[in-house]
Amino acid sequence: MLTSELMKNQPAIEDLMPKIGRPISEIVTSYEDDRAAIVVRLPGIPFESVPTAEIESHFEALNRFLAALVMDKGNRLGMWCTFTRRRVTFDDEYGFTSRFMQRLSDKYLKRFQNGNYFENAFYITFILKGEDLHELIPEMHEMAETIDKALAIYDPTFLRVVERHGVMFSEPLAFFAELMNGVEEPIPVTASTGREIIPSAMHHFHYDVLEIRAAHKTRYCMCYDLKDLPQMGWGHLNPMLTLPVEFTLTISFIGMGNYEALSKIADQANKLSSVEDKAVHQREELEHAQALIAGRDLAFGEYHAALVVYGDTAKKAIDNGAFASSKSLNECGLRWIKATLSAPITFMSQLPGAKHKPRPMPKSTRNLASTFSLHNYSTGKARGNPIGDGTAVIPLQTESKGLYSFNFHVTKNDENNTGEKIAGHTVAIGDTGEGKTTLQEMLVGFLERFNTKMFALDMDRSMQIFIEELGGVYFPLRAGERTGLAPFALPKTARNLEFLYDLVGACGRDEHGRLSVEDTRAIKLGVDAVYSLTNVRDRRFSRLLESIPDMGEGCLRRRLGIWCESEGGRFAWALDNASDTEIDMAQFHRIGFDVTDFLRKDYAPTEPVLAFLLYLKSLMQVRGGLLATIIEEFWLPLSYPTTQKMIERSLRVGRRADEFVILVSQTPDEVLKSPICGAIMQLTATKIFLPNPSATRASYGELMTDREFTEFKRICTKGSHTFLIKQGNQSAFATLDLRGFSDELSVLSANLENVAIWEEASLEADGDPELRMELFQARRKGKRDRKPMSADIGRTSPAGVTV
């Protein structure tokens, strides 16, 4: 009965609401008591694999910024720091031309549409008091510039007035409304004040649970007041980043002048001493702070914190609240007290500018930086990405059970970069058997909805089924067997001739890897002479020798002879092939070559064969369009001068032609040995590191920091399906768990046995892709006896020659 009477005497929640006014500039919102506010949203910065020294540096810089701001503005300044954790859903619908990819996508995305994922966000509302709002506006804008520079590493975005369909909406007021009403809703700019337009839900305070009834949703929450916090240091709230509950954690900080701060410190120290409080560290911090204030290394203010934990039912809210407050105490060191009769004050203290705050205490800017260190797990970018319609390539689950929007191209979250030509080159390194091919095919496969072209230098035919299922063609090239490659079937253009001069030069270098001036001249004359032949079929490598004289042992003609059938050359099978038609690479949309036999060191055909294939790739771009180039064991072609130059050029200028390169390897130490390793690290926007049980710190060198490697070894264990994604100063540990995707995995990452079954099914299906897949899956599972078949039956090279 007493409790019921006390609840009736509680003030109306609207009476506790700060006097929020209207937008008075693009980013400034007024209050009716000569105050104004700006709100900045911060996604947070990664911390789990960042060097400790770097984290400490960020912490100290944040404290210095906060202290300088408080010392400059004094008690005119108030800051409301808001940490929200909200449930998010993935509701994008992806449309593919490929039936295989559509089915795979629908099955994969269903996990995210039905999953339990959360997103963290941080906001700081800076409130400044002045005598005249008109004079306050320029001061607020000047402060915004300072904030933007000081917090640049946190990627700040100022909430502002925006226009949608001719109507102006206030993002700051919408932020305040979400805190109060428990639901997201747009707030239009009208003649009404924020105090009038924001309330849209009914708040029913029971003894320990608050019921919020919005128009289309009812929510419940528990309110908690902060009683105690641990010693100062960075990252106190990091364990809260992964809680499987929704909550809002609010910290307010009202600046104090030095005299007021010293007085408050003395009072607080006396209170702690008089009650023999056990928080000895608090007394020590207060005593130490007195000296720091005098040296202007620290600023003090009135500090308070409130925790509001949500649930879909009253019981769920109580359970979630107990879990969150217990987790906060045991892992963060923050002690929370349940707000019962004071719950209205606690709840409304979330709103920036609230005058009534429970349990305020004098604390320093260092305490504020300790409990609001802006750490977060990377979430990628869901919208406004460069390619296609701007949606993320694919969602991934993070190791912390969050949602990560993966993109090859890296851009700022608050920018719309759709349609822009931005580099998306990627390096993927991981041990064999750890899902490297599956991951790269999954990522590239999700680009099919953007009609992406594909060129692949594959190994062990692992991509053959995938490429052919997507409507592409695939050619296994074998050492010692006719490749069907006919360089002189290229059309006669200035560009093609320049390439052929270089290609023939690569074949004709002496034992020191050089060409003389006379050699270079003879090569040009020889290539030009071949192109004087009118019949394409006559334009072959052997015909070069007709224009190059024999000058004896070691001369250019004899060096080129090993590539010519007319001389019985050892490597004539590689490039001395005839073609009935000129090469038209524009007709190929997706093409792959198995170059396993050529991925070895000091093998003469490797450089010219791979160089010719890479040149064919460049011809696929004559009509434009997004092109994904995949190069397996890329460190090896980088060890040859011609192919190194071609790959580096693609990395440097490929984005202009809408090309991005995916470089793949299982040997990080070989990557480090590359003469252009530094350029690769600089020019690749995305780095992906898959598990490597035998990894040593030395084998990854500059590819990772010490802490990244430590976390990588701890998290990315064998069979974990977990990998590290690095993009700029962001990093995330993500997973690709495809359990239950046996049929799809047989396509995404083929083995030689499955390739043989696929070849057999392809012949029997006679061009029917649905029947081919049915036959393949049935026979793959049945493993019935069958005759071994040549994997090269009926294959045609780009030059139109049967292989």
Secondary structure, DSSP 8 states (H G I E B T S, - for coil): -HHHHHHHTS--GGGGS--EEEE-SSS-EEETTSEEEEEEEE--B--TTS-HHHHHHHHHHHHHHHHHHHHHHGGGEEEEEEEEEEEE--------SSHHHHHHHHHHHHHHHSS-EEEEEEEEEEEEE-S-HHHHHHHHHHHHHHHHHHTGGG--EE--EEEETTEEEEHHHHHHHHHHHSS----B--SS-HHHHS--SEEEE-SS-EEEE-SS-EEEEEEEEEEE--SS-TTTTGGGGG-SS-EEEEEEEEE--HHHHHHHHHHHHHHHHHTT-S-HHHHHHHHHHHHHHHTTS--EEEEEEEEEEEESSHHHHHHHHHHHHHHIIIII--EEEE-STTHHHHHHTTSTT-S--SS-EEEEHHHHHHH---B----B--SS-SSTTS--SEEEEETTS-EEEE-SS---TTS--TT------EEEE--TTSSHHHHHHHHHHTTGGGT-EEEEEESTTTTHHHHHHTT-EEEE--TTS-----GGGS---HHHHHHHHHHHHHHS--TTS---HHHHHHHHHHHHHHTT-S-GGG--GGGGGGGS---STT-HHHHHHTT-GGGT-TTHHHH----SS---GGG-SEEEEE-GGG-STT-TTHHHHHHHHHHHHHHTTTT---EEEEEETTTTGGGSHHHHHHHHHHHHHGGGGTEEEEEEES-HHHHHHSTTHHHHHHH-SEEEE---TT--HHHHGGGS-HHHHHHHHHHS-TT--EEEEEETTEEEEEE---TT-HHHHHHHS--HHHHHHHHHHHHHHTT-HHHHHHHHHHHHHH--------TTTT-B-TTS-B-
